[in-house]
Amino acid sequence: MLCEKCGKNSANTHLKQVINGNVQEMHLCSECAEEMGYGIFSGFNTFNDLMPSISNFLGGLFTQTMPQQAINSPKKCSFCGSSFEEIAQDARVGCANCYSEFYKQLLPSIQRIHGKTRHIGKIPASASNHLKLRHELDDLKQKLNEAVAAQDYENAAKIRDKIKEIEGQVNE
C-alpha cells in the first residue's frame, strides 16, 4: 500500500481516528508521518524494529515453562514447517495448525501467560449457531457444578434439564 500523502513510498504508519463514531484511517510513510507531527513514530520505521526486544521478552516467558526435551523436539508443523524450538525462541507460532500440532508443549506457557486456555468473552455475531450452543453448554455445565457444590439441588436439576435440551440440539 502506498502512502496516501506522497503516493511514492510504502505506507508503514497506519493511523485510525474515531470521532463521534466516524472512523478515519490514514496510511502514511514514515517521512510523511513525521512531517505531519506524528514524531512518536520517527524512532522506528516498521514494527519489525521492535520485534527483537519483544521476542526476547516473550521468548523468555516461553522457555521458562518449557521442559528442555520439548524445546529440543525435532518435530515440525506439517503445514508451515515451524519447529517447536523456533516457536519457543521467537515467541511466535508459525500458523494456526501449530496450536494443534504442539498443543501439549504450548499448554503450560499459554496457561502461565494468559491464565486460561479457553476463550472467555463475546462470540462473534457471524458465528454458527452450533458454536453458540457449545458455548452456552459449557457455561451451563460450569453453573451445574457450582449449584451441586452449593447443594442447590433444585436449581441443579433445572440446569441439568437445560443441558439435556441443548445437547439434543447440538447432536442434531
Residue, then its C-alpha position, 0 to 999 in steps of 0.5 A: m500500500l502506498c502512502e496516501k500523502c506522497g503516493k511514492n513510498s510504502a505506507n508503514t504508519h497506519l493511523k485510525q481516528v474515531i470521532n463521534g463514531n466516524v472512523q478515519e484511517m490514514h496510511l502514511c510513510s514514515e517521512c510523511a508521518e513525521e512531517m505531519g507531527y506524528g514524531i512518536f513514530s520517527g524512532f522506528n520505521t516498521f514494527n519489525d524494529l521492535m520485534p527483537s526486544i519483544s521476542n526476547f521478552l516473550g521468548g523468555l516467558f516461553t522457555q521458562t515453562m518449557p521442559q528442555q526435551a520439548i524445546n529440543s523436539p525435532k518435530k515440525c508443523s506439517f503445514c508451515g514447517s515451524s519447529f517447536e524450538e523456533i516457536a519457543q525462541d521467537a515467541r511466535v507460532g508459525c500458523a494456526n495448525c501449530y496450536s494443534e500440532f504442539y498443543k501439549q508443549l504450548l499448554p503450560s506457557i499459554q496457561r502461565i501467560h494468559g491464565k486460561t486456555r479457553h476463550i472467555g468473552k463475546i462470540p462473534a455475531s457471524a458465528s454458527n449457531h452450533l458454536k453458540l450452543r457449545h458455548e452456552l453448554d459449557d457455561l451451563k455445565q460450569k453453573l451445574n457444578e457450582a449449584v451441586a457444590a452449593q447443594d442447590y439441588e433444585n436449581a441443579a436439576k433445572i440446569r441439568d434439564k437445560i443441558k439435556e435440551i441443548e445437547g439434543q440440539v447440538n447432536e442434531 
